[in-house]
Amino acid sequence: MALILVDVDTFKSVNDTYGHATGDEILKKVADTLQKAFRSIDYVCRIGGNEFAIVMVEMTSDLNYTIEDKIAAANERLASGADARYMGHKSMDDNR
C-alpha cells in the first residue's frame, strides 16, 4: 500500500483572485485528473481545503517507479487544460 499526499500550490490566491466558485471548479478538475491518473482500484480523496490523499492498494515493487510518473502526468494535464492560467506553478516533493 502507498499513501500519497497532494497539495494544490498557491490555491488560496486562486480563491482570492477568481472567487470561490472558480476555486471549486479547479478542485473538481484536480480530483478528476488525479482519479484518471491512477488505477481504478486506488482511492483519491479530498481530505480538506486544497489537500488530497491517494491510497494505492495492492502495491508491488514494480509500481513504485510509476508514482512520480502518474503525478507528473496529472500535472501536465492540469497545466495544459483550459484552466491552466489559474494553476500557477506546480511542484512535487519526493519525501520517501
Secondary structure in CASP SS format (residue, H / E / C, confidence):
PFRMAT SS
TARGET T0000
AUTHOR 0000-0000-0000
METHOD secondary structure of the structure
MODEL  1
M C 1.00
A E 1.00
L E 1.00
I E 1.00
L E 1.00
V E 1.00
D E 1.00
V C 1.00
D C 1.00
T C 1.00
F H 1.00
K H 1.00
S H 1.00
V H 1.00
N H 1.00
D H 1.00
T H 1.00
Y H 1.00
G C 1.00
H H 1.00
A H 1.00
T H 1.00
G H 1.00
D H 1.00
E H 1.00
I H 1.00
L H 1.00
K H 1.00
K H 1.00
V H 1.00
A H 1.00
D H 1.00
T H 1.00
L H 1.00
Q H 1.00
K H 1.00
A H 1.00
F C 1.00
R C 1.00
S C 1.00
I C 1.00
D C 1.00
Y E 1.00
V E 1.00
C E 1.00
R E 1.00
I E 1.00
G E 1.00
G C 1.00
N C 1.00
E E 1.00
F E 1.00
A E 1.00
I E 1.00
V E 1.00
M E 1.00
V C 1.00
E C 1.00
M C 1.00
T C 1.00
S H 1.00
D H 1.00
L H 1.00
N C 1.00
Y C 1.00
T H 1.00
I H 1.00
E H 1.00
D H 1.00
K H 1.00
I H 1.00
A H 1.00
A H 1.00
A H 1.00
N H 1.00
E H 1.00
R H 1.00
L H 1.00
A H 1.00
S H 1.00
G C 1.00
A C 1.00
D C 1.00
A H 1.00
R H 1.00
Y H 1.00
M H 1.00
G C 1.00
H C 1.00
K C 1.00
S C 1.00
M C 1.00
D C 1.00
D C 1.00
N C 1.00
R C 1.00
END
